[in-house]
């Protein structure tokens, strides 16, 4: 793990222990095919890690190294993590699952490109005796465990922040820029946001943004500006930071000098820097070290045939599987006022990384010294 990830993991270690304890050596074997085979291996395990895309910074910058480091720690460096990124291609991800099955991994961590399309691949893994941890998105199929953030709460946090930024305006006009319809989290973000915004704002235009791509959000926003008028948009709900960047570029290109408040999610470096300058109002900081650590703990425990009683704190259902062992990690509203107490304190970014020459004046104004 690089220095930044090690700092971040250490910073959240105390919180993580309160949420989940590693089950290694403490839980009983489940007695199925996977447990009997894995028990012979001890810590000499192969864990498959499949992440959905590499446009959003979090996956390869945060999640991958955190999971690799935790797996190594839990197995005294004996386990191997086999990694693949689907680059937002559900067909490619299905092929990657097949490759993991062929290579006989002992457990799979999957963040699905398309939560429904992955179902057949999850069934194949299950038939091969390979337990599956759904990471960040609740995949369909017979998954064994799931860890993510409270995704409806993410939407509620975004909605509350947007209302705060809009102030006392009566039924302000908001553009809703939701995520991809293939991502079940996008529907949860939307539901959470609308539970706060319904009745208090007017939805001028609403979009489900294909593949979460910033360029698609940019195009959608251009359409909203044309339809509504550049002086008629009071705020923008953006489901994540990448799309927020595309949205803000469209607003600026339209000649809108006083930008409306725009939300975000993921605390990407560019998003944090836009918050410092005031171009973006907020993001949602999700403690990636904590989520990645839990995923690693789940995968190693399942690979060893151990139960998840000491790790999972709740249960959820998908369309075909009931009572999936689950850990949901809390989130934080990130604004200009708490950058120091969140992403800097947790070691996600340093002050120097945020406050480059381009942003030094804005950082000084924001009290980031």
N, C-alpha and C positions, 0 to 999 in steps of 0.2 A: 504494500500500500504506500502511496506517496505521502509526503509529510502532511499535506492538507487533510487527506482522508484520515490519517492517524490522529491528528488533532481533533477532527470532527468526531471520530468514534470515541475518543477518550472523553470529550465534552459531554456526550450523551450517555455514557456508560451507566451512570447512576440511575438515570431515568429508565433506561432499558431494563436494568435489573428489576426495577419496580414493576415493569410491564410483563417481562418474561424471563424465566430462568432456563438456562440450557438444560435439556433433558438428558444429556449424555451420562450414562452410568447410573441413572436414577429410575428410569421407567422400565416397565417390563416389556418383553417381546410380545408382539401381537400374535405370533404363531402362524402368519400367512406365508406365502411363497417368498415374498420379499424379505421378511424378517429372518427366515431360516437361511437364505442365501447370504444376506448382508451380515448376519451375526458372525459368520465365519471370517469375514473380511476385517473385522475390527475397525480401525480408523483408515484402512487402506481402501478408500472409497473414490468413486467417480461421480461428481455432481454436475449435471447439465444445467447451463444457464442460457436461456433464450430471451433476449430483449427485443422490443418491437421496432425501434428506429433509432437513427443517430442524428436527427435534426435537432430534437430537443436535447439540450446540453446534459440534463441530469443522468441519462442512462449510462453513458460511457465515462462521464466525468465523476459521477458519484456512485451510482448503484453497483456497477461492475466491480470497481476496486474494493468497495466496502464488503460486498458478499464474498469475494475471493479471500480477503484478509480474515474474515470471521470463520469461514470454512477451514482455513489453514489453522487458525487458533484452536478451533474445537477439536481438531484431529492431530494436533502436534505436527502440523506440516505434512502429514502423510496423504491427505486427500488431494485429488486433482479436480479443478473446475474446468470443464470444457465449455467454451463460450461461442455463441453465434448471435449475430444481429440481423434481423429480418428486413431492415431498411424499408419498413412500412409495406411489406409485400406478404400478404397472408399465405399465398401459395408457396413462397420461399420458406416461410416459417414452418409450414406443414412438412416440407422436405427436410428441414433441419430437425424436426422431431423424429422423423424416420431415421435420420443419420444417428441421432442420439440413442434410439432404440437398438439399432444395429451395433453400435459401439458398446452396448450393455452398460449404460450409466446406472447408478444405484438409486438416483432420485433426480427429478427434473424440477427446476424453477422456471416458470413460463409467465412472461408478461405478454399477453396475446395481442397481436395486431388487430384481429377481429375475434371478439369473444365467442361468437356463435360458430364461425367457421373452424375454430380450433377444436371443436367438440370431438370430431372423429379421431383426431390425432391424440387427444387425451385418452380416448377409449383404447386406442392401439397401445399406448404406454401402459395403461392399466392391465390390459390383456398380457403384456410382456412382464408383468410383475413389478413395474416401475412406478413408485408413488409420485404424485404431481403436486407441487405447491404453486397455486395461482398467486402471482406477484403483482400488486398494484391494481390489477383489473380482475374482476371475478369472471373467470372463464367458464364456459359451459362444459359439461361432461363430468365424469366421476373423479373430480379432484379430491385430494386428501386434506389440503390445508389452504388457507388464504390469509394474506396479510396486505393491508393497504392503509390508507388514511380514511377518516370518516368523510366520505365524499359528499354526502348531502350537507354536512357541516361546512365543507369547503365552499359550497355554493351559498350557504347562509352567510358565511363570513364575507364573501365577495359582495353579496346583496346589501348587507348592513353597511359596509364601507362605502358603497356607491350612494346609498341614501344619505349617509353622513356628508359626503362630498357635495351632494346636490342641495343640501340645506333645506330651507323651508319652501322651496318652489312647489306650487300646486300642480300635481300630475305632470311632472317634467317628462319630456320625450326621450326615450332610451332606445338605443339600438342593441339588440341581443346577438352577440357573436358566440354561439355555442360551439362545442367541439364536434368531432366526427360521430355520425350515427352508428358506426361500427364499434364504437367504444362505449361500453356500458357505464363507465364513469361519467361520460359527458352528459348522459341522461340524469344521473344523480346530481351533478353540479347544477344543471338547469333546474331540476326540481327544488333543490335547496335554495337557489337564488330566487326563484319565483315565489317560494313560500314567504319570502321577505318583501319582494317587490310588488306582488300582485295587489292591485287596488291603490297603490301609491304612485305608480308611474304609468305612462302611456307607452306601449311598445310600438315604436314607429316602424321598425323593420326587425325581422328576426331571421337568423341563418343557422343552419347546421353546416359547419365548415368542413369540407372534404379533407380527410387525412390530417386535420389539424394544421395544415400548411399555412405559414405566414402570407405567402403570395395569394392564397385563396381568400384569406381574411382581408387582405388588401383590396382584392377585386370586389368582394362583397361590400366592403365599406365604401368603395367608390360608387357602387350601385345605390347604397343607402343615402349617400350625400346627394346624388342626382335626384332620387325620388323625394327626399324630404326637404332638401335645401340646406346649404351649409350653415345657415344661422338658426336652424330648427332642431339641432341635435344637442340635448342638454347633458347627456352622459352615454357611455358605452360600457356594456357588460362584455368583457372579453374573458373567455374561460381560461386562457393561459397567457404567459408572457410572450411566447413566440408570435401568437396571433396579435397581441397588443402592439408589438413592433410594427407589423403590417398595417394595422388599423391607424396607428399614429402617423405613419408615413403617408397614408391616404389623406388624412385630415390636413397634414401640412402641405401636401401637394395641391390640395383644393384651396389653399390660401387662407386657411383658418388659423389665425394667429393666437387667439385665446382658446387653447385646446380644452375640450370638455373632459371631465374626469373619466379615466379609463382604468378598469380593473385588470388583474392578471393572476397568475398562479405559477409556482415552481421556483420563484426567487432566482431566476437566471441572472447572471452577472449583468447582461445588457438591460434586463428589466430593473434591477436594483439601481443601475446608473441612471435610467430614465426617471425613476422615483426621486433620486437625488436632484435631478434638474427640474422636476415638476411636470415633466411631460406625461408620466404615468402616475396615477394616484396611489395605487397599492398593488401588492402581490400577495399570494398566500405562501408563507414559508412552511414547508413540509420537512420535518427532520429526517432526511434521507438515511443518515447513519442508523437511526433506530429501526426504520422499516427494513433496511438491508440486513441488519443484524438478526432480526426476527426471522426473515426468510431463510437465512443460512442455518439458524438453529433448527427450524422446522425441517429443512431438507436433510440435514445430517441426522437428526433423530429418526426420521422416517427411513432413511437409508440403512440405519442400524436396526430397524424393526422395532423402535421404541414408540411408546405412546406420546401424545402431545399435551397431556394433562397439565404439566408444569409450565407449558409455554403458552398455550391458547387460553384466552380469557373470555371468549364468547363463541357463538356459533352462528353461521348464516346458511341459507339455502340458495342453490341455483335452480335452474328449471328442472333438473333431473336428479339432483343429489341433495339430501337433507342433512342438516347438522354438521356442516363443514367446520372444522376447527379453525378459529379465526382470531387474529389480533388486529385491532384498528388503532392507529397511532394518531394522537391529537395534532391539530394544526394551529398556526398563528397568523393573524393579519399583520402583514409587513408594510409599514409606512415609513416615511422619512424620519418619524420620531423614534422608531425602535430598531433601526438598522444595527446600531452598536450592540443592542441586547439580544439580537437573534443571529443573523448570519456571520457577524464578526465574532461575537462571543463563542459561538459553536464551532468556529474555525472553518466555516465553509469558504469564506473569502477573507483576505487581509484588507486592511485599510488601503494599502498601496495598490492592490488589485482593483479596488473600486475607484479610488481617487487618482486616476491617471492624470496626465497633464491636461487633457481635455476637460476633466471634471473637477479640477482642483478648486476653482472658484466656487462652484456649486457645493462642493463638499464643505468648504469653509463656511459658507452661508448656512449649511445644514448642521453645523456643529460637529462635523466629522474631521477631527484633526489628529 
